[in-house]
Amino acid sequence: MSDVVASQVSVRDLKTHLSEWLGRVQAGEVVEVTSHRKPIAHITAVKSPVQGSANPLQKAIAAGVVSWNGQKPCQRDHHRRSRLS
């Protein structure tokens, strides 16, 4: 899969105006970075994950079946169980 390059930028200009170039990339533009007028890299935006590719836990959270408060999970003692005599 080849991306269509919309703009070229030299390493020097990229370093000087990094925020501006990253904003253009974030907006979907593909930027080719050059050094001494020779292409050395492409910068592309990170693609968001496909809706159907979420893992089962993410799907359960999205469906409201389980919730997460953002805290580190605490481990429960699985060895202590009530025994019926």
Backbone bond lengths (Angstrom), bond angles and torsions (degrees), N, CA, C in turn:
res aa  C-N    CA-C-N  psi(-1)  N-CA   C-N-CA  omega(-1)  CA-C   N-CA-C  phi
1 M - - - 1.431 - - 1.516 107.42 -
2 S 1.314 118.33 119.74 1.453 121.45 -179.14 1.520 109.45 -109.21
3 D 1.323 114.54 134.78 1.457 120.52 178.69 1.518 109.23 -86.97
4 V 1.303 116.70 143.83 1.453 121.57 176.14 1.522 107.35 -81.41
5 V 1.328 116.01 124.11 1.462 120.69 -178.57 1.519 108.90 -80.90
6 A 1.327 115.87 123.32 1.459 120.85 -178.57 1.526 111.11 -92.94
7 S 1.324 117.78 -32.22 1.461 121.16 -176.15 1.515 110.86 -144.95
8 Q 1.324 115.05 155.31 1.452 121.43 172.66 1.522 108.14 -117.76
9 V 1.331 115.75 146.23 1.456 120.79 177.92 1.525 108.30 -144.77
10 S 1.321 115.79 140.00 1.460 120.11 176.81 1.527 109.09 -77.27
11 V 1.321 115.75 157.65 1.463 120.51 178.28 1.530 109.52 -56.92
12 R 1.310 116.65 -42.81 1.469 120.82 -178.87 1.528 111.31 -61.12
13 D 1.317 117.19 -47.84 1.471 120.51 -179.87 1.533 110.92 -67.01
14 L 1.326 116.23 -36.57 1.465 120.20 178.40 1.523 110.33 -61.91
15 K 1.330 117.06 -44.90 1.462 120.86 179.06 1.529 111.32 -63.72
16 T 1.317 116.57 -38.94 1.461 120.91 -177.79 1.524 112.48 -70.59
17 H 1.338 116.77 -36.72 1.473 121.77 -174.61 1.532 111.49 -123.47
18 L 1.324 116.10 42.07 1.463 120.55 -173.63 1.522 113.04 -55.58
19 S 1.321 118.03 -46.51 1.465 120.60 -177.60 1.526 111.89 -60.20
20 E 1.313 116.57 -41.82 1.466 120.15 179.36 1.526 111.19 -63.48
21 W 1.331 116.25 -44.95 1.466 119.67 -179.13 1.525 111.20 -66.32
22 L 1.325 116.89 -39.95 1.470 119.01 178.66 1.520 111.20 -66.88
23 G 1.308 118.05 -32.76 1.458 121.08 174.77 1.522 111.48 -62.63
24 R 1.327 116.45 -40.29 1.468 120.65 177.75 1.524 110.49 -66.34
25 V 1.334 115.85 -40.64 1.474 119.89 178.16 1.517 110.06 -64.22
26 Q 1.316 116.81 -43.51 1.468 121.21 179.99 1.521 110.77 -61.49
27 A 1.328 116.69 -30.47 1.462 121.38 178.66 1.524 112.05 -78.23
28 G 1.337 117.10 -2.28 1.461 120.43 174.91 1.516 115.22 111.33
29 E 1.305 117.27 -0.70 1.464 120.33 -179.24 1.529 109.92 -79.91
30 V 1.325 116.65 142.40 1.457 121.96 174.76 1.523 107.03 -99.06
31 V 1.324 115.93 127.50 1.460 120.91 -176.33 1.525 109.32 -115.32
32 E 1.312 115.37 132.40 1.460 121.50 175.71 1.521 108.07 -99.70
33 V 1.335 116.13 126.52 1.450 121.56 179.59 1.520 108.06 -95.10
34 T 1.351 115.70 134.22 1.465 120.11 -178.55 1.523 110.54 -120.22
35 S 1.317 114.60 151.34 1.453 121.85 173.03 1.520 106.32 -131.69
36 H 1.308 116.55 121.25 1.472 122.03 -175.61 1.531 110.44 53.85
37 R 1.343 114.73 42.34 1.469 125.00 177.44 1.532 114.29 66.07
38 K 1.318 116.66 13.55 1.466 120.60 176.64 1.525 108.60 -111.05
39 P 1.337 118.08 132.91 1.479 120.58 179.46 1.528 110.85 -64.14
40 I 1.329 115.17 133.12 1.465 119.24 178.37 1.525 112.93 -124.77
41 A 1.340 117.72 -16.96 1.471 119.66 -178.27 1.515 110.53 -163.65
42 H 1.327 114.19 157.61 1.465 121.84 170.70 1.519 107.18 -117.66
43 I 1.318 115.87 139.35 1.461 120.92 174.69 1.520 106.97 -113.14
44 T 1.336 115.95 124.96 1.463 121.44 179.02 1.524 109.14 -130.47
45 A 1.304 116.32 157.28 1.462 121.33 178.26 1.524 109.83 -71.71
46 V 1.302 115.46 151.97 1.456 121.17 174.91 1.518 107.31 -73.74
47 K 1.303 116.65 128.87 1.459 120.61 -179.23 1.523 109.10 -81.08
48 S 1.324 115.89 138.12 1.453 119.75 178.79 1.525 108.91 -70.98
49 P 1.320 117.04 149.18 1.461 120.21 -179.07 1.525 111.37 -63.29
50 V 1.314 114.99 147.72 1.463 121.24 177.81 1.517 108.39 -68.24
51 Q 1.325 116.79 139.12 1.456 122.30 -175.69 1.534 112.15 -53.77
52 G 1.312 118.96 -41.22 1.458 121.79 -175.89 1.512 114.66 -80.46
53 S 1.341 118.08 -4.70 1.455 119.07 -174.58 1.522 113.75 -96.31
54 A 1.318 118.22 9.26 1.459 121.03 -179.63 1.526 109.76 -67.52
55 N 1.329 115.81 148.88 1.454 118.61 178.39 1.533 109.08 -73.73
56 P 1.324 118.03 165.45 1.471 121.16 -174.94 1.531 113.67 -57.30
57 L 1.326 118.14 -36.27 1.458 119.95 179.48 1.520 110.65 -67.21
58 Q 1.336 117.17 -43.31 1.458 120.44 177.73 1.525 111.11 -62.02
59 K 1.318 116.89 -37.97 1.469 120.91 177.88 1.526 110.83 -64.92
60 A 1.345 116.86 -41.13 1.464 120.96 -179.74 1.523 110.77 -66.44
61 I 1.328 117.01 -38.88 1.473 120.47 177.54 1.526 109.57 -65.26
62 A 1.342 116.76 -45.37 1.462 121.26 -179.54 1.530 111.28 -62.25
63 A 1.340 117.28 -34.41 1.462 121.57 -179.00 1.527 112.08 -81.54
64 G 1.321 117.38 -8.84 1.457 120.53 -179.90 1.511 113.83 82.40
65 V 1.331 117.66 10.75 1.464 121.86 -179.95 1.525 110.12 -72.67
66 V 1.326 116.14 -38.06 1.463 121.56 176.44 1.523 107.36 -128.84
67 S 1.318 115.46 162.56 1.459 119.32 177.03 1.517 108.97 -131.96
68 W 1.331 114.70 162.43 1.451 120.91 178.60 1.507 107.68 -138.37
69 N 1.312 117.14 130.50 1.457 121.17 -177.52 1.521 112.72 -89.66
70 G 1.315 118.11 4.14 1.453 122.27 178.73 1.518 114.01 87.75
71 Q 1.316 117.12 -4.94 1.458 121.26 -179.54 1.526 110.91 -88.26
72 K 1.309 115.10 161.87 1.460 120.89 175.51 1.528 108.07 -66.11
73 P 1.320 116.94 132.66 1.467 118.93 -179.79 1.533 110.80 -61.58
74 C 1.325 116.03 142.53 1.458 119.45 175.94 1.525 107.74 -97.51
75 Q 1.302 115.32 146.91 1.454 119.80 -177.76 1.518 108.90 -91.26
76 R 1.290 115.07 130.98 1.466 120.02 177.98 1.518 109.00 -93.26
77 D 1.303 115.43 153.28 1.455 120.50 179.40 1.521 108.52 -79.28
78 H 1.317 116.56 104.72 1.462 121.82 -178.20 1.524 112.53 -81.50
79 H 1.337 115.98 -12.37 1.452 118.90 -176.76 1.518 111.92 -85.12
80 R 1.312 117.34 -24.31 1.459 120.03 -179.48 1.515 109.06 -90.25
81 R 1.275 116.68 104.83 1.461 122.03 177.36 1.526 107.94 -125.19
82 S 1.287 115.56 147.71 1.462 117.57 178.26 1.529 108.45 -72.09
83 R 1.292 114.50 134.54 1.453 119.23 -179.24 1.524 109.63 -106.06
84 L 1.293 114.11 132.75 1.462 119.77 176.79 1.525 108.92 -93.12
85 S 1.312 117.60 127.83 1.461 120.47 -179.69 1.492 110.37 -103.29
